[in-house]
Amino acid sequence: MSLPEQATFTGHVNAKVLRIADDDSRLVAYEVTFAPEARTHWHSHPHGQLLLVTSGAARIQLEGHPVAEIDAGDSLWIPPAARHWHGAAPAGPMTHIAMQEAAADGSTVVWSGPVSDAAYNDNRPTPSKGAP
């Protein structure tokens, strides 16, 4: 499914549903591809989120921390309720697998406002190979 600029993303994003929650498991997973500089808005996940970058380079920022960059093959755990954003670095597109557990009410994300261009480009990212 194509997710052009909308209330939760800046830039062009495509997402493929890999798994939806069901009676057996509350695990939800998506494969998401971001165009260069495309990114999510600020958001959090009630039970946290695991990101696995499969191609390209990702920028990510947890609220209160500097912007970090992770590469294909890197994974990152985002703790429950931690406000953050993630997207592609400027040099090219980025694809990641995003996995999170649905809450009892079925929700997986709480959205906030957009990430400004200044915030996206702040604190020149340095490879973190793990946590920002």
All heavy atoms as an XYZ file, in Angstrom:
989
protein
N       0.849     -1.169      0.000
C       0.000      0.000      0.000
C       0.894      1.231      0.000
O       1.893      1.275      0.711
C      -0.953     -0.017      1.181
C      -0.410      0.550      2.486
S      -1.539      0.447      3.880
C      -1.100     -1.148      4.499
N       0.578      2.188     -0.809
C       1.342      3.425     -0.873
C       0.824      4.380      0.190
O      -0.377      4.517      0.371
C       1.180      4.060     -2.263
O       1.911      5.245     -2.332
N       1.748      4.996      0.903
C       1.374      5.938      1.953
C       2.003      7.295      1.646
O       2.998      7.673      2.244
C       1.863      5.434      3.318
C       1.358      4.065      3.741
C       2.082      3.587      4.989
C      -0.129      4.091      3.966
N       1.458      8.037      0.674
C       2.028      9.348      0.386
C       1.838     10.270      1.575
O       1.164      9.918      2.543
C       1.235      9.824     -0.826
C      -0.026      9.054     -0.794
C       0.282      7.752     -0.100
N       2.452     11.443      1.475
C       2.383     12.364      2.605
C       0.965     12.409      3.159
O       0.006     12.523      2.428
C       2.828     13.762      2.177
C       4.328     13.837      1.975
C       4.815     15.247      1.832
O       4.414     16.109      2.632
O       5.598     15.476      0.917
N       0.870     12.279      4.452
C      -0.425     12.278      5.123
C      -0.227     12.692      6.566
O       0.800     13.255      6.923
C      -1.076     10.900      5.007
C      -0.179      9.790      5.555
C      -0.868      8.453      5.496
O      -1.994      8.324      5.945
N      -0.180      7.454      4.965
N      -1.162     12.394      7.397
C      -1.133     12.853      8.787
C      -0.044     12.199      9.627
O       0.234     12.671     10.714
C      -2.498     12.617      9.427
N       0.582     11.133      9.156
C       1.555     10.425      9.988
C       2.947     10.298      9.371
O       3.837      9.735      9.993
C       1.035      9.020     10.341
O       0.709      8.337      9.129
C      -0.200      9.115     11.227
N       3.138     10.782      8.143
C       4.426     10.695      7.461
C       4.754     11.998      6.746
O       3.856     12.728      6.343
C       4.425      9.579      6.409
C       4.305      8.207      6.993
C       3.066      7.608      7.135
C       5.432      7.503      7.400
C       2.942      6.340      7.677
C       5.313      6.231      7.948
C       4.073      5.655      8.083
N       6.033     12.258      6.555
C       6.512     13.327      5.691
C       7.274     12.648      4.567
O       8.180     11.855      4.828
C       7.449     14.278      6.462
O       6.710     14.883      7.523
C       8.011     15.360      5.558
N       6.910     12.912      3.322
C       7.544     12.261      2.184
C       6.797     11.009      1.781
O       5.767     10.647      2.363
N       7.336     10.319      0.766
C       6.647      9.159      0.216
C       7.084      7.879      0.914
O       8.267      7.612      1.064
C       6.891      9.045     -1.286
C       6.023      8.025     -1.922
N       4.685      8.231     -2.168
C       6.279      6.761     -2.319
C       4.164      7.145     -2.706
N       5.111      6.234     -2.808
N       6.089      7.081      1.303
C       6.319      5.847      2.053
C       5.411      4.759      1.485
O       4.246      5.013      1.183
C       6.003      6.062      3.555
C       6.181      4.785      4.341
C       6.859      7.178      4.133
N       5.963      3.547      1.334
C       5.180      2.371      0.944
C       5.254      1.358      2.075
O       6.327      1.165      2.649
C       5.731      1.730     -0.330
C       5.405      2.542     -1.558
O       4.248      2.780     -1.858
N       6.430      2.980     -2.261
N       4.136      0.714      2.359
C       4.109     -0.275      3.435
C       3.434     -1.545      2.958
O       2.459     -1.506      2.215
C       3.372      0.275      4.648
N       3.980     -2.668      3.408
C       3.407     -3.985      3.128
C       3.128     -4.645      4.473
O       4.017     -4.761      5.311
C       4.401     -4.820      2.326
C       3.948     -6.235      2.062
C       5.045     -7.000      1.318
C       4.702     -8.463      1.183
N       5.821     -9.205      0.569
N       1.895     -5.066      4.671
C       1.527     -5.752      5.903
C       2.119     -7.163      5.856
O       1.869     -7.921      4.917
C      -0.004     -5.828      6.069
C      -0.367     -6.630      7.313
C      -0.604     -4.439      6.124
N       2.919     -7.504      6.864
C       3.477     -8.846      6.970
C       2.673     -9.709      7.932
O       2.567    -10.920      7.747
C       4.934     -8.785      7.439
C       5.897     -8.007      6.537
C       7.278     -7.969      7.166
C       5.936     -8.618      5.141
N       2.124     -9.071      8.971
C       1.337     -9.818      9.956
C       0.423     -8.878     10.711
O       0.836     -7.797     11.097
C       2.251    -10.520     10.962
C       1.463    -11.430     11.885
C       2.298    -12.220     12.838
N       1.568    -13.357     13.350
C       0.431    -13.281     14.042
N      -0.136    -12.140     14.307
N      -0.160    -14.376     14.475
N      -0.824     -9.300     10.895
C      -1.752     -8.549     11.730
C      -2.039     -9.374     12.981
O      -1.893    -10.596     12.975
C      -3.065     -8.201     10.985
C      -3.759     -9.465     10.492
C      -2.780     -7.251      9.836
C      -5.149     -9.214      9.931
N      -2.429     -8.699     14.037
C      -2.754     -9.387     15.288
C      -3.960    -10.295     15.071
O      -4.871     -9.971     14.311
C      -3.030     -8.364     16.385
N      -3.942    -11.435     15.760
C      -5.068    -12.356     15.693
C      -5.213    -13.071     17.040
O      -4.570    -12.688     18.011
C      -4.901    -13.348     14.537
C      -3.636    -14.184     14.620
O      -3.075    -14.350     15.731
O      -3.195    -14.680     13.575
N      -6.033    -14.092     17.083
C      -6.266    -14.806     18.342
C      -5.016    -15.515     18.864
O      -4.887    -15.747     20.061
C      -7.389    -15.834     18.174
C      -8.747    -15.177     17.986
O      -8.887    -13.987     18.350
O      -9.653    -15.854     17.469
N      -4.093    -15.859     17.970
C      -2.880    -16.574     18.377
C      -1.786    -15.653     18.901
O      -0.987    -16.064     19.740
C      -2.318    -17.383     17.203
C      -3.234    -18.518     16.795
O      -3.933    -19.062     17.673
O      -3.260    -18.845     15.597
N      -1.716    -14.434     18.380
C      -0.621    -13.537     18.748
C      -1.007    -12.096     18.472
O      -1.706    -11.803     17.499
C       0.630    -13.882     17.932
O       1.643    -12.927     18.141
N      -0.514    -11.201     19.329
C      -0.768     -9.769     19.123
C       0.360     -9.114     18.334
O       0.429     -7.900     18.225
C      -0.965     -9.067     20.459
C      -2.240     -9.543     21.152
C      -2.631     -8.720     22.338
N      -1.572     -8.640     23.337
C      -1.691     -8.028     24.493
N      -2.833     -7.451     24.810
N      -0.701     -7.994     25.350
N       1.266     -9.910     17.736
C       2.364     -9.371     16.949
C       1.843     -8.773     15.650
O       1.052     -9.397     14.946
C       3.392    -10.465     16.617
C       4.567    -10.010     15.751
C       5.446     -9.020     16.512
C       5.370    -11.206     15.287
N       2.299     -7.551     15.360
C       1.976     -6.845     14.126
C       3.303     -6.512     13.460
O       4.244     -6.072     14.133
C       1.176     -5.553     14.425
C       0.913     -4.762     13.159
C      -0.123     -5.885     15.146
N       3.410     -6.734     12.145
C       4.670     -6.461     11.447
C       4.397     -5.872     10.068
O       3.444     -6.272      9.393
C       5.491     -7.737     11.322
N       5.237     -4.917      9.696
C       5.163     -4.264      8.396
C       6.552     -4.192      7.783
O       7.540     -4.012      8.495
C       4.667     -2.811      8.530
C       3.279     -2.670      9.063
C       3.053     -2.506     10.430
C       2.185     -2.674      8.208
C       1.768     -2.362     10.926
C       0.894     -2.526      8.705
C       0.694     -2.374     10.053
O      -0.569     -2.237     10.545
N       6.619     -4.280      6.460
C       7.816     -3.926      5.724
C       7.534     -2.537      5.157
O       6.546     -2.345      4.428
C       8.079     -4.913      4.592
C       9.307     -4.548      3.772
C       9.514     -5.498      2.626
O       8.620     -5.584      1.748
O      10.562     -6.163      2.610
N       8.372     -1.563      5.513
C       8.116     -0.179      5.137
C       9.315      0.379      4.375
O      10.451      0.257      4.839
C       7.844      0.698      6.378
C       7.406      2.097      5.969
C       6.785      0.057      7.281
N       9.051      0.974      3.210
C      10.098      1.600      2.409
C       9.860      3.104      2.367
O       8.754      3.554      2.046
C      10.116      1.030      0.982
O      10.357     -0.380      1.063
C      11.213      1.680      0.145
N      10.899      3.849      2.729
C      10.861      5.309      2.766
C      11.699      5.868      1.623
O      12.834      5.419      1.414
C      11.479      5.823      4.077
C      10.720      5.453      5.320
C      10.837      4.194      5.886
C       9.904      6.386      5.956
C      10.156      3.856      7.042
C       9.221      6.061      7.120
C       9.347      4.794      7.659
N      11.183      6.857      0.906
C      11.983      7.594     -0.076
C      13.051      8.383      0.681
O      12.910      8.618      1.896
C      11.089      8.535     -0.877
N      14.126      8.818      0.012
C      15.133      9.625      0.704
C      14.482     10.788      1.462
O      13.610     11.481      0.920
C      16.021     10.137     -0.429
C      15.878      9.103     -1.505
C      14.451      8.636     -1.406
N      14.877     10.980      2.712
C      14.398     12.024      3.625
C      12.960     11.852      4.096
O      12.475     12.642      4.898
C      14.621     13.426      3.054
C      16.084     13.733      2.821
C      16.352     15.182      2.441
O      15.467     16.046      2.621
O      17.464     15.434      1.962
N      12.253     10.827      3.627
C      10.900     10.570      4.134
C      11.015     10.032      5.555
O      11.997      9.382      5.909
C      10.167      9.573      3.244
N      10.016     10.318      6.372
C      10.082      9.922      7.780
C       8.687      9.878      8.398
O       7.743     10.472      7.878
C      10.964     10.883      8.562
C      10.520     12.340      8.432
C      11.644     13.294      8.785
N      11.323     14.676      8.612
C      11.616     15.384      7.520
N      12.196     14.818      6.478
N      11.332     16.669      7.467
N       8.615      9.189      9.523
C       7.379      9.169     10.286
C       7.236     10.499     11.023
O       8.190     11.261     11.138
C       7.393      8.055     11.348
O       8.396      8.361     12.323
C       7.643      6.695     10.737
N       6.070     10.732     11.554
C       5.890     11.796     12.546
C       6.345     11.231     13.883
O       6.613     10.034     14.024
C       4.424     12.210     12.612
C       3.990     13.021     11.428
N       2.861     13.798     11.448
C       4.518     13.185     10.197
C       2.707     14.406     10.286
N       3.705     14.039      9.507
N       6.435     12.090     14.879
C       6.718     11.631     16.236
C       5.623     10.656     16.627
O       4.440     10.868     16.314
C       6.729     12.813     17.215
C       7.940     13.671     17.101
C       8.035     14.862     16.444
C       9.225     13.420     17.675
N       9.311     15.357     16.573
C      10.054     14.497     17.324
C       9.751     12.380     18.446
C      11.386     14.573     17.719
C      11.068     12.450     18.847
C      11.871     13.541     18.485
N       5.985      9.581     17.303
C       4.994      8.605     17.741
C       5.590      7.716     18.829
O       6.781      7.791     19.126
C       4.499      7.758     16.568
C       5.542      6.917     15.909
N       6.526      7.432     15.088
C       5.764      5.579     15.951
C       7.303      6.458     14.657
N       6.862      5.306     15.163
N       4.747      6.887     19.413
C       5.188      5.903     20.410
C       4.359      4.642     20.236
O       3.336      4.648     19.545
C       5.042      6.464     21.831
O       3.682      6.732     22.110
N       4.832      3.568     20.853
C       4.145      2.276     20.793
C       3.917      1.787     22.215
O       4.856      1.790     23.025
C       4.989      1.262     20.020
C       5.293      1.715     18.625
N       4.426      1.546     17.579
C       6.375      2.365     18.131
C       4.958      2.065     16.487
N       6.140      2.567     16.799
N       2.697      1.373     22.558
C       2.403      0.981     23.938
C       3.297     -0.144     24.464
O       3.624     -0.168     25.649
C       0.937      0.549     23.911
C       0.470      0.624     22.514
C       1.536      1.261     21.688
N       3.707     -1.059     23.588
C       4.541     -2.183     24.022
C       5.927     -2.151     23.388
O       6.618     -3.172     23.359
C       3.841     -3.514     23.714
C       2.603     -3.722     24.507
N       2.619     -3.968     25.870
C       1.299     -3.687     24.142
C       1.379     -4.092     26.301
N       0.559     -3.919     25.288
N       6.345     -0.994     22.856
C       7.647     -0.881     22.224
C       7.611     -1.329     20.778
O       6.577     -1.743     20.244
N       8.775     -1.219     20.122
C       8.873     -1.570     18.705
C      10.286     -2.062     18.409
O      11.262     -1.515     18.930
C       8.567     -0.346     17.835
C       8.628     -0.626     16.339
C       8.318      0.609     15.519
O       8.902      1.662     15.734
N       7.384      0.483     14.589
N      10.384     -3.069     17.554
C      11.668     -3.544     17.055
C      11.749     -3.167     15.589
O      10.850     -3.493     14.806
C      11.788     -5.063     17.212
C      13.071     -5.681     16.678
C      14.292     -5.178     17.453
C      12.991     -7.207     16.726
N      12.828     -2.460     15.214
C      13.086     -2.112     13.824
C      14.286     -2.908     13.332
O      15.302     -2.996     14.027
C      13.404     -0.622     13.686
C      12.296      0.355     14.066
C      12.800      1.791     13.938
C      11.072      0.142     13.198
N      14.174     -3.471     12.136
C      15.269     -4.166     11.485
C      15.437     -3.543     10.108
O      14.553     -3.672      9.251
C      14.976     -5.666     11.365
C      15.960     -6.475     10.536
C      17.374     -6.411     11.133
C      15.496     -7.915     10.405
N      16.555     -2.838      9.896
C      16.813     -2.199      8.607
C      17.294     -3.273      7.638
O      18.268     -3.982      7.923
C      17.853     -1.067      8.749
C      18.130     -0.428      7.388
C      17.364     -0.015      9.742
N      16.604     -3.403      6.489
C      16.961     -4.425      5.507
C      17.704     -3.855      4.309
O      18.397     -4.602      3.616
C      15.714     -5.198      5.041
O      14.777     -4.277      4.484
C      15.081     -5.952      6.211
N      17.568     -2.558      4.041
C      18.347     -1.919      2.984
C      18.415     -0.421      3.239
O      17.506      0.159      3.827
C      17.757     -2.203      1.597
O      16.510     -1.564      1.447
N      19.522      0.177      2.808
C      19.708      1.615      2.973
C      20.150      1.979      4.381
O      20.567      1.126      5.168
N      20.042      3.259      4.665
C      20.408      3.793      5.983
C      19.204      4.520      6.566
O      18.511      5.253      5.866
C      21.584      4.752      5.867
N      18.973      4.305      7.860
C      17.841      4.907      8.561
C      18.329      5.984      9.509
O      19.380      5.841     10.130
C      17.083      3.846      9.348
N      17.567      7.015      9.626
C      17.751      7.993     10.703
C      16.653      7.739     11.712
O      15.507      7.457     11.367
C      17.642      9.426     10.180
C      18.881      9.858      9.462
C      18.920     11.331      9.236
N      20.187     11.675      8.606
C      20.499     12.883      8.216
N      19.646     13.876      8.370
N      21.669     13.102      7.662
N      17.020      7.896     12.996
C      16.062      7.679     14.079
C      16.416      8.596     15.226
O      17.592      8.912     15.449
C      16.049      6.204     14.538
C      14.979      5.991     15.605
C      17.415      5.753     14.998
C      14.626      4.551     15.845
N      15.398      9.042     15.933
C      15.629      9.877     17.109
C      14.605      9.530     18.172
O      13.400      9.523     17.909
C      15.525     11.357     16.764
C      15.840     12.255     17.940
C      15.793     13.723     17.593
O      15.099     14.149     16.674
N      16.542     14.519     18.327
N      15.094      9.220     19.353
C      14.241      9.101     20.525
C      14.217     10.465     21.190
O      15.258     11.146     21.251
C      14.782      8.057     21.501
C      14.319      6.618     21.282
C      14.810      6.077     19.972
C      14.742      5.753     22.434
N      13.063     10.885     21.656
C      12.930     12.193     22.276
C      13.983     12.360     23.375
O      14.192     11.465     24.195
C      11.535     12.343     22.861
C      11.221     13.744     23.336
C       9.762     13.910     23.666
O       9.206     13.048     24.382
O       9.169     14.887     23.200
N      14.690     13.503     23.332
C      15.717     13.790     24.317
C      17.095     13.278     23.942
O      18.052     13.478     24.683
N      17.216     12.604     22.797
C      18.485     12.063     22.322
C      18.813     12.657     20.958
O      17.925     13.092     20.236
C      18.410     10.538     22.201
C      18.195      9.850     23.500
N      19.224      9.450     24.315
C      17.053      9.503     24.144
C      18.739      8.880     25.396
N      17.418      8.899     25.318
N      20.085     12.641     20.564
C      20.440     13.134     19.232
C      19.975     12.176     18.142
O      19.710     10.987     18.407
C      21.968     13.224     19.269
C      22.385     12.291     20.341
C      21.263     12.269     21.354
N      19.884     12.678     16.923
C      19.576     11.856     15.770
C      20.708     10.846     15.594
O      21.881     11.178     15.752
C      19.435     12.734     14.500
C      19.249     11.867     13.265
C      18.289     13.727     14.649
N      20.351      9.615     15.284
C      21.338      8.556     15.034
C      21.057      7.946     13.666
O      19.971      8.112     13.111
C      21.260      7.488     16.120
N      22.034      7.250     13.135
C      21.874      6.572     11.859
C      22.246      5.105     12.033
O      23.250      4.792     12.673
C      22.757      7.240     10.808
C      22.359      6.900      9.400
C      22.981      7.821      8.377
O      22.641      9.035      8.368
O      23.802      7.339      7.577
N      21.401      4.220     11.495
C      21.696      2.785     11.514
C      21.595      2.269     10.083
O      20.895      2.849      9.247
C      20.791      1.999     12.491
C      19.312      2.115     12.123
C      21.021      2.473     13.915
C      18.398      1.245     12.992
N      22.298      1.178      9.803
C      22.432      0.669      8.444
C      21.748     -0.677      8.257
O      21.346     -1.329      9.225
C      23.920      0.528      8.104
C      24.650      1.849      8.161
O      24.146      2.832      7.600
O      25.729      1.898      8.783
N      21.694     -1.109      6.983
C      21.129     -2.420      6.659
C      21.785     -3.493      7.524
O      23.001     -3.503      7.706
C      21.334     -2.727      5.184
N      20.975     -4.359      8.096
C      21.451     -5.413      8.979
C      21.397     -5.038     10.446
O      21.483     -5.905     11.308
N      21.252     -3.742     10.747
C      21.165     -3.287     12.141
C      19.720     -3.391     12.628
O      18.774     -3.231     11.863
C      21.595     -1.822     12.279
C      23.074     -1.618     12.032
O      23.854     -2.579     12.149
O      23.442     -0.464     11.724
N      19.575     -3.641     13.907
C      18.251     -3.636     14.533
C      18.282     -2.695     15.726
O      19.348     -2.392     16.262
C      17.835     -5.042     14.965
O      18.711     -5.539     15.948
N      17.117     -2.246     16.110
C      17.006     -1.300     17.215
C      15.704     -1.552     17.957
O      14.637     -1.619     17.338
C      17.037      0.136     16.684
C      16.905      1.243     17.722
C      18.155      1.285     18.597
C      16.695      2.574     17.040
N      15.782     -1.688     19.280
C      14.604     -1.814     20.135
C      14.245     -0.430     20.650
O      15.087      0.271     21.216
C      14.870     -2.753     21.299
C      13.756     -2.748     22.301
C      13.806     -2.238     23.577
C      12.429     -3.235     22.128
N      12.588     -2.404     24.195
C      11.721     -3.010     23.322
C      11.759     -3.848     21.063
C      10.388     -3.377     23.485
C      10.420     -4.207     21.236
C       9.756     -3.971     22.429
N      12.985     -0.057     20.482
C      12.467      1.208     21.003
C      11.567      0.851     22.179
O      10.588      0.120     22.018
C      11.699      1.979     19.919
C      12.655      2.285     18.758
C      11.091      3.245     20.486
C      11.976      2.609     17.476
N      11.895      1.335     23.383
C      11.141      0.943     24.579
C       9.665      1.367     24.531
O       9.296      2.314     23.825
C      11.867      1.684     25.708
C      13.213      2.013     25.174
C      13.027      2.208     23.695
N       8.818      0.686     25.284
C       7.406      1.054     25.359
C       7.229      2.531     25.710
O       7.937      3.066     26.571
C       6.856      0.167     26.476
C       7.750     -1.026     26.463
C       9.118     -0.481     26.122
N       6.301      3.168     25.008
C       5.893      4.560     25.227
C       6.983      5.582     24.933
O       6.779      6.766     25.179
C       5.351      4.755     26.639
N       8.136      5.189     24.382
C       9.207      6.148     24.047
C       8.822      6.894     22.772
O       8.611      6.288     21.720
C      10.529      5.426     23.853
N       8.715      8.219     22.888
C       8.378      9.044     21.726
C       9.582      9.097     20.803
O      10.706      9.362     21.242
C       7.968     10.440     22.183
C       6.915     11.072     21.297
C       6.311     12.282     21.983
N       7.061     13.470     21.736
C       6.712     14.397     20.848
N       5.612     14.269     20.146
N       7.459     15.459     20.668
N       9.369      8.855     19.506
C      10.466      8.772     18.554
C       9.961      8.992     17.136
O       8.762      9.072     16.891
C      11.137      7.396     18.647
C      10.251      6.269     18.184
N       9.192      5.809     18.947
C      10.250      5.537     17.052
C       8.572      4.838     18.288
N       9.193      4.658     17.120
N      10.900      9.071     16.198
C      10.591      9.066     14.773
C      11.693      8.284     14.065
O      12.775      8.089     14.610
C      10.454     10.479     14.197
C      11.700     11.319     14.265
C      12.056     12.201     15.257
C      12.782     11.338     13.318
N      13.280     12.762     14.980
C      13.750     12.255     13.787
C      13.032     10.678     12.115
C      14.925     12.526     13.105
C      14.202     10.955     11.431
C      15.132     11.868     11.924
N      11.413      7.830     12.842
C      12.416      7.153     12.031
C      12.077      7.318     10.564
O      10.927      7.548     10.203
C      12.568      5.671     12.405
C      11.281      4.950     12.647
N      10.619      4.228     11.687
C      10.531      4.840     13.768
C       9.524      3.692     12.195
N       9.439      4.057     13.460
N      13.101      7.217      9.721
C      12.917      7.349      8.286
C      14.220      7.135      7.553
O      15.218      6.697      8.140
N      14.227      7.468      6.266
C      15.410      7.268      5.427
C      16.391      8.419      5.572
O      15.998      9.575      5.732
C      14.992      7.131      3.965
N      17.672      8.090      5.486
C      18.723      9.112      5.416
C      18.622      9.793      4.046
O      17.968      9.277      3.135
C      20.085      8.456      5.615
N      19.274     10.949      3.871
C      19.144     11.687      2.613
C      19.735     10.995      1.385
O      19.305     11.249      0.266
C      19.898     12.992      2.878
C      20.052     13.097      4.339
C      20.005     11.705      4.878
N      20.702     10.117      1.565
C      21.432      9.560      0.427
C      20.624      8.588     -0.430
O      20.974      8.338     -1.575
C      22.709      8.880      0.912
N      19.562      8.009      0.105
C      18.796      7.047     -0.682
C      17.636      6.470      0.090
O      17.448      6.769      1.273
N      16.852      5.615     -0.555
C      15.713      5.003      0.123
C      16.171      4.037      1.204
O      17.321      3.588      1.223
C      14.971      4.269     -0.993
C      15.987      4.053     -2.058
C      16.984      5.172     -1.942
N      15.266      3.715      2.104
C      15.541      2.792      3.205
C      14.315      1.918      3.409
O      13.174      2.391      3.341
C      15.836      3.578      4.489
C      16.147      2.737      5.721
S      14.712      2.184      6.690
C      14.027      3.711      7.279
N      14.560      0.630      3.660
C      13.481     -0.301      3.979
C      13.768     -0.922      5.336
O      14.915     -1.266      5.629
C      13.363     -1.408      2.918
O      13.069     -0.803      1.652
C      12.254     -2.396      3.261
N      12.734     -1.016      6.160
C      12.869     -1.721      7.430
C      11.641     -2.574      7.695
O      10.580     -2.358      7.109
C      13.158     -0.772      8.599
C      12.050      0.158      8.997
N      10.733     -0.195      9.137
C      12.090      1.472      9.337
C      10.007      0.840      9.521
N      10.815      1.874      9.650
N      11.837     -3.549      8.564
C      10.736     -4.333      9.103
C      10.440     -3.736     10.475
O      11.352     -3.566     11.285
C      11.115     -5.820      9.258
C      11.629     -6.407      7.947
C       9.933     -6.614      9.822
C      10.616     -6.512      6.858
N       9.189     -3.361     10.702
C       8.758     -2.796     11.984
C       7.832     -3.802     12.652
O       6.842     -4.230     12.057
C       8.030     -1.473     11.763
N       8.199     -4.197     13.885
C       7.418     -5.189     14.621
C       7.017     -4.619     15.972
O       7.850     -4.047     16.678
C       8.250     -6.458     14.833
C       8.596     -7.150     13.527
S       9.888     -8.393     13.729
C      11.339     -7.373     13.489
N       5.755     -4.764     16.306
C       5.253     -4.298     17.584
C       4.078     -5.161     18.011
O       3.431     -5.786     17.197
C       4.850     -2.827     17.533
C       3.914     -2.434     16.428
C       4.628     -2.113     15.119
O       5.713     -1.566     15.107
N       4.007     -2.455     14.020
N       3.846     -5.173     19.302
C       2.732     -5.932     19.865
C       1.532     -5.000     20.015
O       1.669     -3.880     20.515
C       3.130     -6.494     21.236
C       2.039     -7.283     21.912
C       2.445     -7.759     23.300
O       3.611     -7.632     23.679
O       1.546     -8.257     24.007
N       0.378     -5.461     19.600
C      -0.839     -4.680     19.774
C      -1.244     -4.678     21.249
O      -1.070     -5.673     21.950
C      -1.971     -5.259     18.929
N      -1.768     -3.560     21.697
C      -2.303     -3.466     23.056
C      -3.621     -4.255     23.128
O      -4.156     -4.684     22.108
C      -2.536     -2.007     23.426
N      -4.135     -4.423     24.315
C      -5.379     -5.183     24.498
C      -6.530     -4.619     23.662
O      -7.386     -5.369     23.194
C      -5.760     -5.213     25.977
N      -6.525     -3.289     23.446
C      -7.581     -2.667     22.641
C      -7.297     -2.723     21.142
O      -8.051     -2.186     20.345
C      -7.815     -1.219     23.082
C      -6.638     -0.298     22.789
O      -5.621     -0.747     22.211
O      -6.730      0.899     23.160
N      -6.165     -3.347     20.746
C      -5.813     -3.483     19.337
C      -4.903     -2.390     18.806
O      -4.385     -2.488     17.696
N      -4.683     -1.336     19.589
C      -3.839     -0.234     19.114
C      -2.367     -0.625     19.138
O      -1.932     -1.423     19.973
C      -4.067      1.026     19.953
O      -3.619      0.816     21.274
N      -1.601     -0.067     18.206
C      -0.161     -0.335     18.154
C       0.670      0.935     18.182
O       1.884      0.866     18.378
C       0.219     -1.111     16.881
O      -0.162     -0.345     15.737
C      -0.437     -2.487     16.852
N       0.044      2.086     17.983
C       0.809      3.330     17.874
C      -0.029      4.516     18.351
O      -1.241      4.526     18.205
C       1.286      3.552     16.409
C       0.121      3.699     15.464
C       2.244      4.717     16.286
N       0.668      5.498     18.926
C       0.068      6.781     19.304
C       0.829      7.848     18.530
O       2.033      8.032     18.738
C       0.179      7.025     20.827
C      -0.382      8.401     21.181
C      -0.526      5.928     21.605
N       0.158      8.525     17.598
C       0.807      9.506     16.730
C       0.834     10.890     17.352
O      -0.107     11.288     18.036
C       0.098      9.578     15.379
C       0.298      8.352     14.557
C      -0.599      7.341     14.354
C       1.480      7.988     13.839
N      -0.049      6.378     13.550
C       1.227      6.747     13.221
C       2.719      8.595     13.657
C       2.180      6.105     12.429
C       3.663      7.948     12.870
C       3.397      6.727     12.274
N       1.916     11.617     17.068
C       2.064     13.022     17.460
C       2.332     13.835     16.190
O       2.058     13.359     15.100
C       3.220     13.191     18.456
O       2.976     12.451     19.630
N       2.929     15.008     16.346
C       3.136     15.912     15.227
C       4.319     15.566     14.341
O       5.105     14.670     14.631
N       4.441     16.309     13.227
C       5.522     16.055     12.273
C       6.897     16.430     12.815
O       7.026     17.225     13.738
C       5.159     16.929     11.073
C       4.278     17.997     11.621
C       3.560     17.393     12.801
N       7.917     15.832     12.206
C       9.317     16.146     12.494
C       9.744     17.223     11.497
O       9.631     17.022     10.284
C      10.201     14.891     12.328
C      11.665     15.222     12.527
C       9.742     13.799     13.275
N      10.214     18.350     11.991
C      10.620     19.435     11.102
C      11.886     19.068     10.340
O      12.650     18.179     10.752
C      10.872     20.710     11.912
O      12.027     20.532     12.719
N      12.137     19.763      9.226
C      13.373     19.555      8.480
C      14.580     19.873      9.360
O      15.599     19.182      9.302
C      13.408     20.423      7.224
C      12.427     19.951      6.156
O      11.953     18.792      6.228
O      12.136     20.745      5.240
N      14.475     20.904     10.191
C      15.582     21.272     11.082
C      15.878     20.145     12.072
O      17.043     19.806     12.302
C      15.258     22.564     11.830
N      14.841     19.539     12.642
C      15.053     18.435     13.581
C      15.623     17.212     12.860
O      16.524     16.546     13.372
C      13.754     18.070     14.284
N      15.139     16.936     11.655
C      15.630     15.802     10.870
C      17.125     15.947     10.586
O      17.867     14.966     10.606
C      14.846     15.703      9.560
C      15.382     14.684      8.586
C      15.027     13.343      8.692
C      16.233     15.054      7.553
C      15.515     12.400      7.802
C      16.724     14.122      6.652
C      16.360     12.797      6.785
O      16.858     11.867      5.901
N      17.569     17.173     10.326
C      18.971     17.428      9.983
C      19.832     17.815     11.172
O      21.021     18.087     11.019
C      19.047     18.522      8.913
C      18.510     18.026      7.592
O      18.989     17.047      7.049
N      17.480     18.693      7.088
N      19.267     17.854     12.371
C      19.992     18.272     13.570
C      21.011     17.216     14.005
O      20.829     16.028     13.759
C      18.999     18.505     14.711
C      19.617     19.263     15.869
O      20.573     20.025     15.663
O      19.118     19.073     16.993
N      22.054     17.689     14.687
C      23.052     16.769     15.267
C      23.527     15.737     14.262
O      23.274     14.563     14.410
C      22.473     16.041     16.485
C      22.039     16.982     17.562
O      22.652     18.018     17.768
N      20.976     16.637     18.257
N      24.221     16.178     13.245
C      24.681     15.256     12.204
C      24.785     13.835     12.734
O      25.517     13.567     13.677
C      26.045     15.703     11.678
C      25.972     16.960     10.877
C      27.322     17.328     10.342
N      27.413     18.773     10.376
C      28.513     19.441     10.510
N      29.658     18.824     10.636
N      28.494     20.732     10.522
N      24.031     12.914     12.137
C      24.017     11.566     12.680
C      25.367     10.884     12.578
O      26.128     11.113     11.663
C      22.980     10.834     11.834
C      22.679     11.706     10.700
C      23.187     13.080     10.976
N      25.643     10.081     13.560
C      26.836      9.257     13.546
C      26.375      7.818     13.688
O      25.401      7.551     14.390
C      27.785      9.615     14.707
O      27.067      9.521     15.934
C      28.310     11.035     14.572
N      27.025      6.887     13.013
C      26.589      5.496     13.137
C      26.555      5.068     14.603
O      27.503      5.298     15.342
C      27.647      4.720     12.354
C      28.203      5.720     11.401
C      28.155      7.048     12.126
N      25.441      4.459     15.000
C      25.296      4.056     16.396
C      25.380      2.556     16.584
O      25.638      2.082     17.657
C      23.967      4.558     16.950
O      22.914      3.908     16.307
N      25.088      1.781     15.523
C      25.094      0.321     15.603
C      24.334     -0.178     16.814
O      24.809     -0.980     17.574
C      26.527     -0.226     15.604
C      27.309      0.156     14.388
C      26.711     -0.442     13.144
C      27.560     -0.079     11.950
N      26.854     -0.213     10.712
N      23.192      0.380     17.036
C      22.374     -0.058     18.163
C      21.466      1.047     18.645
O      20.580      1.431     17.926
N      21.721      1.574     19.796
C      20.819      2.566     20.389
C      21.252      3.973     20.030
O      22.432      4.254     19.934
C      20.807      2.414     21.902
N      20.271      4.863     19.800
C      20.598      6.272     19.567
C      21.081      6.933     20.842
O      20.898      6.435     21.917
C      19.294      6.873     19.107
C      18.244      5.862     19.261
C      18.884      4.570     19.655
